[in-house]
Amino acid sequence: MLVYVESHYYKERTRKGVYQLISDYVRGVSVELEVVPGLFSYKHIDEGTRLLIEYAEIPEKGVV
């Protein structure tokens, strides 16, 4: 499946040092996300993202 993303929503990395790694536990599993300022939450996993992760159907041996 091809997914096209509008350019105003996502752009390729153009600057170094802006990205930050945030981590937390969701569903008892350590989750790490690479984030940038202005996109969702920059300091912690926001509630919308947490809900998406909590309700995602991930196979027991799946890798995401």
RADAFEN-V710215 format. One record per helix or strand of 3 or more residues. SS is the DSSP state (hx for helix, st for strand). FROM is the first residue (numbers start at 0). TO is the last residue. If there is no record, write none. Layout:
{{SS/FROM/TO} {SS/FROM/TO}}
This chain:
{{st/19/25} {st/28/34} {hx/46/54}}
